[in-house]
Amino acid sequence: MDDDESLNDDDDDDDVDIHLERWTTDSFGKEESAIKRVQQLAAHPPALFSDHIFYFPVEKSIHPVYINMIRDPIEFLVSSYYYRQHGDKTPGSVDRVKKKFGLEMKMNETFDQCVLKEHKACVKEEYLSMIFHFFCGTHPKCSTDLKWSLNEAKRRVEEEYLIVGLLEDYESTLKLMEKLAPSLFNGIVTYYHSAERKERSEKYQTNFKKPISAEVRAILREKLDLTYQFYDFVKTKLELLKEEYDIP
């Protein structure tokens, strides 16, 4: 499903319309369709293509700019788990997520209970490696050789991404995006502080989330060792960019 919008700033006479396309595809098996759509969008730049999809290559002649954002791996798992149980504040969210995830979820089980019982809804291997797997892409080794996948993900961040930000450092990430790609993100920090954005964000907050115990956090920290290696790699690169562009 496509959601098309134009982004405009009426205060600047030289502004251009930016085509923003959000896809809500599943991650696997959709790269061919995504590549085709990006090629179509490239005929009318500037354009943004936003999707929950694993990395896919685009022709260099199109001059693609890759941007992404990640969050602390444990917080990502906890938030994802409770979202799959309880949905967010948008209308019909609970029914949608139960229909999609209900078969693998024990709907009254806390995240702590899920981890301690080693249920797949919270400790399945693909969940534990998902963050860097997204950057590795759809090569078969991305899901079968986790160390190779981690190194490939790091290489892509190093060589192909303009910026990979952190949810925990959201505003600094936006400031960098505005500096590094002003034709696409001019005014994004101002919008971030607007009442309109805050009202919109509240709709997508998870309905319920329970803090996890120190015991479960320690278990996950060990299981997520490779993912934290990737997270720390991204964090270090972000700090260097902030220093380069004098962003606190």
Residue frames as qw, qx, qy, qz and C-alpha x, y, z in Angstrom:
[[0.000, 0.889, 0.458, 0.000, 0.00, 0.00, 0.00],
 [0.444, 0.265, 0.003, 0.856, 1.36, 3.41, -0.94],
 [0.203, -0.853, -0.386, 0.289, 0.93, 6.64, 0.98],
 [0.497, 0.387, 0.168, 0.758, 1.92, 9.67, -1.11],
 [0.223, -0.880, -0.275, 0.318, 2.50, 13.12, 0.33],
 [0.467, 0.633, -0.031, 0.616, 4.14, 16.38, -0.72],
 [0.536, -0.574, -0.278, 0.554, 6.28, 18.28, 1.75],
 [0.283, 0.714, 0.172, 0.617, 6.27, 22.06, 1.38],
 [0.380, -0.495, -0.324, 0.711, 7.54, 25.07, 3.32],
 [0.250, 0.842, 0.421, 0.229, 5.56, 28.11, 2.22],
 [0.289, -0.896, 0.044, 0.333, 8.11, 30.49, 3.75],
 [0.387, -0.443, 0.565, 0.579, 10.68, 29.80, 1.03],
 [0.587, 0.624, -0.048, -0.514, 9.98, 30.83, -2.56],
 [0.332, 0.551, -0.726, -0.242, 12.64, 28.44, -3.85],
 [0.563, -0.157, 0.764, -0.274, 11.15, 25.32, -2.27],
 [0.433, 0.164, -0.736, -0.493, 10.41, 22.26, -4.34],
 [0.865, -0.191, 0.055, -0.461, 7.83, 19.58, -3.77],
 [0.011, -0.411, 0.909, -0.075, 9.34, 16.46, -2.28],
 [0.799, -0.067, -0.404, -0.441, 7.57, 13.24, -3.10],
 [0.267, -0.376, 0.799, -0.386, 7.41, 11.04, 0.00],
 [0.775, 0.008, -0.488, -0.401, 6.44, 7.44, -0.55],
 [0.389, -0.377, 0.743, -0.394, 5.87, 5.14, 2.42],
 [0.656, 0.047, -0.687, -0.309, 5.46, 1.45, 1.85],
 [0.621, -0.392, 0.497, -0.462, 4.07, -0.99, 4.37],
 [0.797, 0.269, -0.511, -0.178, 5.42, -4.13, 2.75],
 [0.905, -0.397, 0.125, 0.093, 6.76, -7.19, 4.50],
 [0.224, -0.796, 0.479, 0.295, 10.54, -7.24, 4.61],
 [0.473, -0.197, 0.800, 0.312, 11.23, -10.43, 2.70],
 [0.433, 0.345, 0.773, 0.309, 10.71, -10.91, -1.02],
 [0.210, 0.890, 0.374, -0.157, 9.79, -7.31, -1.81],
 [0.365, -0.568, 0.260, 0.691, 13.10, -5.87, -2.95],
 [0.338, 0.207, 0.654, 0.644, 12.39, -6.27, -6.68],
 [0.007, 0.811, 0.545, 0.211, 9.18, -4.26, -6.41],
 [0.343, -0.844, -0.092, 0.402, 10.91, -1.69, -4.20],
 [0.442, -0.278, 0.429, 0.737, 13.82, -1.27, -6.64],
 [0.230, 0.479, 0.648, 0.546, 11.39, -0.78, -9.52],
 [0.134, -0.899, -0.417, -0.013, 9.46, 1.86, -7.59],
 [0.423, -0.693, 0.105, 0.574, 12.64, 3.72, -6.61],
 [0.404, 0.032, 0.550, 0.730, 13.68, 3.77, -10.26],
 [0.073, 0.717, 0.584, 0.374, 10.34, 5.33, -11.14],
 [0.309, -0.895, -0.228, 0.225, 10.66, 7.94, -8.38],
 [0.548, -0.381, 0.241, 0.705, 14.18, 8.81, -9.49],
 [0.335, 0.460, 0.514, 0.642, 12.73, 10.28, -12.68],
 [0.152, -0.815, -0.248, -0.502, 11.19, 13.08, -10.60],
 [0.576, -0.202, -0.469, 0.639, 13.67, 14.08, -7.88],
 [0.030, 0.340, -0.850, 0.402, 13.84, 14.91, -5.07],
 [0.782, -0.254, -0.352, -0.448, 11.90, 11.99, -3.61],
 [0.269, -0.416, 0.765, -0.412, 11.88, 10.03, -0.36],
 [0.754, -0.050, -0.586, -0.292, 11.16, 6.32, -0.26],
 [0.296, -0.431, 0.649, -0.553, 10.41, 5.04, 3.24],
 [0.846, -0.037, -0.417, -0.331, 9.84, 1.39, 4.07],
 [0.643, -0.474, 0.575, -0.179, 10.28, -1.31, 6.70],
 [0.923, 0.377, -0.074, -0.022, 12.36, -3.43, 4.36],
 [0.778, -0.363, 0.251, 0.447, 15.80, -5.00, 4.43],
 [0.082, -0.670, 0.381, 0.632, 18.59, -3.16, 2.61],
 [0.759, 0.442, 0.451, 0.160, 18.34, -3.41, -1.16],
 [0.412, -0.265, 0.329, 0.807, 20.80, -2.07, -3.75],
 [0.413, 0.835, 0.277, -0.235, 19.87, 0.70, -6.18],
 [0.707, 0.494, 0.136, 0.487, 21.67, 1.62, -9.39],
 [0.479, -0.405, -0.085, 0.774, 24.54, 3.99, -8.65],
 [0.181, 0.290, 0.398, 0.851, 23.46, 6.17, -11.60],
 [0.304, -0.748, -0.514, -0.290, 20.35, 7.08, -9.59],
 [0.181, 0.424, -0.420, 0.782, 22.59, 8.50, -6.83],
 [0.627, -0.581, -0.482, -0.192, 20.61, 7.00, -3.95],
 [0.025, -0.524, 0.518, -0.676, 21.06, 8.39, -0.44],
 [0.654, -0.309, -0.691, 0.001, 20.57, 5.76, 2.28],
 [0.175, -0.453, 0.410, -0.772, 19.42, 6.95, 5.70],
 [0.662, -0.336, -0.661, -0.108, 18.25, 4.91, 8.67],
 [0.286, -0.578, 0.414, -0.642, 17.73, 5.03, 12.42],
 [0.652, -0.130, -0.743, 0.076, 18.07, 2.34, 15.09],
 [0.486, -0.705, 0.155, -0.493, 17.44, 2.15, 18.81],
 [0.256, -0.476, 0.790, -0.290, 18.93, 0.40, 21.83],
 [0.415, 0.076, -0.858, -0.293, 18.55, -3.35, 21.05],
 [0.097, -0.246, -0.882, 0.389, 16.91, -4.30, 24.36],
 [0.272, 0.406, 0.303, -0.818, 14.47, -1.39, 24.20],
 [0.418, 0.250, -0.552, -0.677, 13.71, -2.35, 20.61],
 [0.308, -0.077, -0.946, -0.067, 12.84, -5.91, 21.64],
 [0.015, 0.346, 0.724, -0.597, 10.70, -4.84, 24.59],
 [0.325, 0.397, 0.033, -0.858, 8.80, -2.22, 22.60],
 [0.410, 0.175, -0.707, -0.549, 8.26, -4.61, 19.69],
 [0.185, -0.155, -0.958, 0.154, 6.99, -7.33, 22.02],
 [0.113, 0.446, 0.609, -0.646, 4.41, -5.14, 23.75],
 [0.357, 0.357, -0.254, -0.825, 3.34, -3.57, 20.46],
 [0.371, 0.049, -0.849, -0.372, 2.63, -7.04, 19.09],
 [0.137, -0.320, -0.876, 0.332, 0.54, -7.70, 22.20],
 [0.013, -0.650, -0.536, 0.538, -1.27, -4.41, 22.69],
 [0.371, 0.683, 0.422, 0.466, -0.89, -2.27, 19.57],
 [0.238, 0.009, -0.136, 0.962, -0.75, 1.52, 19.65],
 [0.161, 0.467, 0.493, -0.716, -3.31, 4.29, 20.02],
 [0.258, 0.166, -0.487, -0.818, -4.45, 4.38, 16.40],
 [0.749, 0.080, 0.211, -0.624, -8.02, 3.18, 15.71],
 [0.949, 0.213, -0.098, -0.210, -8.24, -0.58, 15.20],
 [0.210, 0.685, -0.686, 0.124, -4.59, -1.12, 16.12],
 [0.495, -0.311, 0.749, -0.312, -5.20, -3.86, 18.72],
 [0.858, 0.292, 0.340, -0.252, -7.29, -5.94, 16.32],
 [0.620, 0.713, -0.321, -0.061, -4.73, -5.53, 13.55],
 [0.071, 0.620, -0.758, 0.188, -1.75, -6.67, 15.60],
 [0.636, -0.141, 0.684, -0.328, -3.64, -9.56, 17.20],
 [0.854, 0.451, 0.123, -0.227, -4.69, -10.76, 13.76],
 [0.540, 0.714, -0.440, 0.066, -1.09, -10.55, 12.51],
 [0.202, 0.517, -0.746, 0.369, 0.83, -11.79, 15.58],
 [0.689, -0.384, 0.241, -0.566, -1.68, -13.48, 17.85],
 [0.963, 0.050, -0.247, -0.091, -0.77, -17.05, 16.95],
 [0.687, 0.250, -0.467, 0.498, 2.77, -16.67, 18.29],
 [0.047, -0.468, 0.366, -0.803, 1.92, -14.48, 21.27],
 [0.386, -0.459, -0.761, 0.250, 0.75, -15.38, 24.76],
 [0.018, 0.721, 0.242, 0.650, -1.34, -12.27, 25.18],
 [0.528, -0.817, -0.058, -0.223, -1.20, -12.04, 28.98],
 [0.865, -0.199, -0.069, 0.455, 2.48, -12.91, 29.38],
 [0.126, -0.947, 0.158, 0.251, 4.94, -10.18, 30.35],
 [0.559, 0.712, -0.420, 0.069, 8.19, -9.76, 28.49],
 [0.229, -0.576, 0.734, -0.277, 10.09, -11.00, 31.55],
 [0.787, -0.014, 0.555, -0.270, 8.01, -14.18, 31.64],
 [0.808, 0.576, -0.035, -0.119, 8.50, -14.67, 27.90],
 [0.321, 0.729, -0.586, 0.149, 12.30, -14.40, 28.15],
 [0.380, -0.446, 0.745, -0.319, 12.63, -16.60, 31.25],
 [0.813, 0.152, 0.516, -0.222, 10.53, -19.31, 29.57],
 [0.240, -0.332, 0.680, 0.608, 12.53, -18.83, 26.34],
 [0.558, 0.593, 0.557, -0.163, 9.43, -18.46, 24.19],
 [0.533, 0.215, 0.449, 0.684, 10.10, -17.68, 20.56],
 [0.081, 0.895, 0.387, 0.205, 7.95, -14.53, 20.67],
 [0.221, -0.967, 0.126, 0.033, 10.82, -12.73, 22.43],
 [0.429, -0.641, 0.583, 0.255, 14.05, -14.71, 21.98],
 [0.852, 0.421, 0.295, 0.101, 13.73, -16.12, 18.47],
 [0.632, -0.206, 0.270, 0.697, 17.10, -15.77, 16.70],
 [0.312, 0.541, 0.420, 0.659, 15.72, -13.56, 13.94],
 [0.255, -0.929, -0.228, -0.145, 14.51, -11.07, 16.55],
 [0.654, -0.634, 0.090, 0.403, 17.90, -11.05, 18.28],
 [0.512, -0.153, 0.415, 0.736, 19.78, -10.23, 15.05],
 [0.361, 0.753, 0.539, 0.114, 17.10, -8.21, 13.26],
 [0.048, -0.929, 0.011, 0.367, 18.69, -4.76, 13.68],
 [0.170, -0.597, 0.589, 0.517, 21.90, -5.52, 11.83],
 [0.476, 0.245, 0.812, 0.232, 20.17, -8.02, 9.53],
 [0.332, 0.856, 0.339, -0.206, 18.17, -5.08, 8.11],
 [0.047, 0.868, -0.345, -0.353, 21.44, -3.46, 7.04],
 [0.434, -0.257, 0.806, 0.309, 23.00, -6.67, 5.75],
 [0.464, 0.308, -0.396, -0.730, 20.14, -7.24, 3.31],
 [0.888, 0.090, 0.152, -0.424, 18.65, -10.32, 1.70],
 [0.432, 0.491, -0.756, -0.029, 21.79, -12.28, 0.84],
 [0.857, -0.239, -0.436, -0.138, 21.32, -15.87, 2.18],
 [0.604, 0.059, -0.535, 0.588, 24.36, -15.52, 4.46],
 [0.160, -0.464, 0.179, -0.853, 22.71, -12.57, 6.22],
 [0.751, -0.366, 0.060, -0.545, 20.44, -15.01, 8.04],
 [0.973, -0.043, -0.224, 0.035, 22.72, -18.05, 8.26],
 [0.701, 0.056, -0.260, 0.662, 26.10, -16.58, 9.24],
 [0.243, -0.920, -0.302, 0.053, 25.54, -13.93, 11.89],
 [0.495, -0.585, 0.172, 0.619, 29.17, -12.79, 12.17],
 [0.363, 0.175, 0.547, 0.734, 29.36, -12.37, 8.41],
 [0.025, -0.781, -0.551, -0.291, 26.03, -10.55, 8.51],
 [0.383, -0.836, -0.151, 0.363, 27.31, -8.19, 11.23],
 [0.452, -0.356, 0.345, 0.741, 30.44, -7.34, 9.25],
 [0.234, 0.405, 0.623, 0.627, 28.45, -6.82, 6.07],
 [0.155, -0.874, -0.458, -0.039, 26.04, -4.53, 7.94],
 [0.419, -0.715, 0.052, 0.558, 28.95, -2.48, 9.27],
 [0.413, -0.037, 0.512, 0.752, 30.44, -2.25, 5.78],
 [0.111, 0.662, 0.601, 0.435, 27.18, -0.96, 4.35],
 [0.275, -0.903, -0.262, 0.201, 26.89, 1.68, 7.07],
 [0.484, -0.528, 0.252, 0.651, 30.50, 2.73, 6.43],
 [0.305, -0.065, 0.601, 0.736, 30.30, 2.84, 2.65],
 [0.008, 0.412, 0.718, 0.560, 26.69, 3.41, 1.62],
 [0.238, -0.785, -0.569, 0.053, 24.73, 5.26, 4.31],
 [0.127, 0.700, -0.046, 0.701, 24.78, 9.03, 4.60],
 [0.217, -0.409, 0.545, -0.699, 23.74, 8.70, 8.23],
 [0.595, -0.341, -0.724, -0.079, 22.41, 6.08, 10.62],
 [0.208, -0.552, 0.273, -0.760, 20.93, 7.78, 13.66],
 [0.254, -0.128, -0.884, 0.371, 19.86, 6.68, 17.12],
 [0.363, -0.688, -0.518, -0.356, 16.41, 6.97, 18.61],
 [0.598, -0.601, -0.328, 0.417, 18.12, 7.74, 21.91],
 [0.288, -0.422, 0.119, 0.851, 19.77, 10.76, 20.24],
 [0.415, 0.630, 0.642, 0.134, 16.87, 11.68, 18.02],
 [0.123, 0.961, 0.119, -0.215, 17.17, 15.46, 17.86],
 [0.271, -0.659, 0.528, 0.463, 20.89, 15.39, 17.10],
 [0.491, 0.146, 0.786, 0.346, 20.17, 12.88, 14.34],
 [0.329, 0.815, 0.477, 0.025, 17.61, 15.23, 12.83],
 [0.075, -0.916, 0.169, 0.356, 20.05, 18.14, 13.01],
 [0.388, -0.367, 0.704, 0.469, 22.61, 16.08, 11.12],
 [0.457, 0.456, 0.730, 0.224, 20.05, 15.06, 8.52],
 [0.185, 0.939, 0.240, -0.161, 19.18, 18.73, 8.01],
 [0.175, -0.797, 0.414, 0.403, 22.87, 19.62, 7.53],
 [0.411, -0.226, 0.800, 0.375, 23.80, 16.65, 5.36],
 [0.167, 0.355, 0.791, 0.469, 20.73, 16.66, 3.08],
 [0.100, 0.349, 0.293, -0.885, 19.13, 20.13, 3.30],
 [0.337, 0.062, -0.504, -0.793, 17.19, 19.71, 0.05],
 [0.506, -0.264, -0.795, -0.207, 15.27, 16.88, 1.68],
 [0.531, -0.479, -0.633, 0.298, 15.22, 17.80, 5.37],
 [0.112, 0.270, -0.126, 0.948, 15.26, 21.59, 5.63],
 [0.468, -0.367, 0.030, -0.803, 13.00, 22.51, 8.57],
 [0.711, -0.175, -0.675, -0.095, 12.80, 19.02, 10.03],
 [0.355, -0.078, -0.642, 0.675, 14.06, 20.08, 13.47],
 [0.270, -0.056, 0.125, -0.953, 11.46, 22.87, 13.65],
 [0.690, -0.136, -0.452, -0.549, 8.77, 20.39, 12.68],
 [0.568, -0.064, -0.776, 0.269, 10.01, 17.95, 15.34],
 [0.128, -0.132, -0.554, 0.812, 9.21, 20.53, 18.03],
 [0.346, -0.166, -0.258, -0.887, 5.82, 21.43, 16.58],
 [0.551, -0.009, 0.556, -0.622, 2.51, 20.62, 18.28],
 [0.799, 0.329, -0.212, -0.456, 1.38, 18.85, 15.10],
 [0.538, 0.375, -0.751, 0.072, 4.28, 16.38, 15.24],
 [0.112, -0.211, 0.797, -0.555, 3.84, 15.74, 18.96],
 [0.697, 0.114, 0.293, -0.645, 0.12, 15.05, 18.52],
 [0.788, 0.367, -0.407, -0.281, 0.86, 12.67, 15.66],
 [0.310, 0.399, -0.824, 0.257, 3.57, 10.87, 17.64],
 [0.419, -0.173, 0.637, -0.624, 1.28, 10.20, 20.58],
 [0.838, 0.183, -0.038, -0.512, -0.99, 8.13, 18.33],
 [0.796, 0.354, -0.492, -0.004, 1.80, 5.66, 17.64],
 [0.137, -0.507, 0.728, -0.441, 2.92, 5.05, 21.21],
 [0.427, -0.077, -0.900, -0.033, 2.51, 1.48, 22.41],
 [0.557, -0.586, -0.277, -0.519, -0.59, 1.09, 24.57],
 [0.770, -0.611, 0.144, -0.119, 1.18, -0.77, 27.35],
 [0.665, 0.461, -0.496, 0.316, 4.79, -1.52, 28.22],
 [0.750, -0.660, -0.008, -0.024, 6.14, -2.94, 31.48],
 [0.033, 0.811, -0.578, 0.079, 9.74, -2.28, 32.62],
 [0.886, 0.113, -0.449, 0.038, 11.96, -5.36, 32.55],
 [0.753, -0.647, 0.084, 0.085, 13.91, -6.81, 35.47],
 [0.082, -0.801, 0.576, 0.138, 17.68, -6.61, 35.94],
 [0.639, -0.146, 0.751, 0.072, 17.82, -10.40, 35.54],
 [0.683, 0.573, 0.450, 0.050, 16.15, -10.34, 32.14],
 [0.242, 0.945, -0.194, -0.108, 18.21, -7.34, 31.03],
 [0.327, -0.621, 0.695, 0.153, 21.41, -9.29, 31.84],
 [0.694, 0.157, 0.697, 0.084, 20.17, -12.36, 29.93],
 [0.562, 0.783, 0.265, 0.002, 19.33, -10.27, 26.88],
 [0.001, 0.910, -0.369, -0.192, 22.57, -8.32, 26.99],
 [0.466, -0.362, 0.776, 0.223, 24.45, -11.59, 26.57],
 [0.622, 0.412, 0.660, 0.081, 22.14, -12.90, 23.83],
 [0.385, 0.902, 0.195, 0.005, 22.37, -9.58, 21.98],
 [0.559, -0.549, 0.266, 0.562, 26.15, -9.31, 22.05],
 [0.460, 0.183, 0.538, 0.682, 26.51, -9.10, 18.23],
 [0.067, 0.818, 0.475, 0.317, 23.66, -6.63, 17.96],
 [0.356, -0.900, -0.051, 0.247, 25.23, -4.39, 20.58],
 [0.571, -0.233, 0.382, 0.688, 28.49, -4.54, 18.63],
 [0.272, 0.511, 0.531, 0.619, 26.59, -3.08, 15.70],
 [0.206, -0.910, -0.351, -0.073, 24.76, -0.55, 17.87],
 [0.513, -0.704, 0.092, 0.482, 28.04, 0.67, 19.41],
 [0.506, 0.068, 0.470, 0.720, 29.59, 0.90, 15.95],
 [0.093, 0.725, 0.488, 0.477, 26.72, 3.11, 14.77],
 [0.385, -0.886, -0.217, 0.140, 26.87, 5.18, 17.95],
 [0.573, -0.431, 0.218, 0.662, 30.59, 5.84, 17.51],
 [0.349, 0.315, 0.502, 0.726, 30.07, 6.98, 13.90],
 [0.108, -0.847, -0.447, -0.267, 27.24, 9.26, 14.98],
 [0.488, -0.783, -0.072, 0.380, 29.36, 10.86, 17.70],
 [0.516, -0.161, 0.356, 0.762, 32.11, 11.55, 15.16],
 [0.164, 0.572, 0.530, 0.604, 29.61, 13.20, 12.81],
 [0.301, -0.892, -0.338, 0.007, 28.23, 15.34, 15.65],
 [0.537, -0.594, 0.108, 0.589, 31.75, 16.47, 16.48],
 [0.439, 0.137, 0.477, 0.749, 32.52, 17.22, 12.82],
 [0.012, -0.608, -0.467, -0.642, 29.40, 19.37, 12.42],
 [0.063, 0.157, -0.434, 0.885, 29.55, 20.89, 15.91],
 [0.607, -0.401, -0.374, -0.575, 26.24, 19.42, 17.07],
 [0.235, -0.421, 0.675, -0.558, 25.90, 18.98, 20.86]]
